[in-house]
Amino acid sequence: MRRAERLTQKRERAEKTQAQWSSLSIAQQIAELDRRLGKGQGAAKQRARLAALLEAEKKPAKGEKVAKEGAKPAGKDKAKAK
């Protein structure tokens, strides 16, 4: 096999692997790392990055207001009262 063919095959394999990994959710990626390497073992930087992404997903975006439990939706009651 020629060098160019090997490089092409290697690139295609890497693209396929990357596409499969990207299709996983953040939680699934962490679970896959646990399965491959052991719970909490190895890939410290990647685990830290995924944990930060997971936390960012849980927090509301900057400027968004979090509705309190039992609170009424804003604006709807005022329109009916008039």
Buried (B, 14 or more C-beta within 10 A) or exposed (E): EEEEEEEEEEEEEEEEEEEEEEEEEBEEBBEEBBEEEEEEEEBEEEBEEBEEEBEEEEEEEEEEEEEEEEEEEEEEEEEEEE
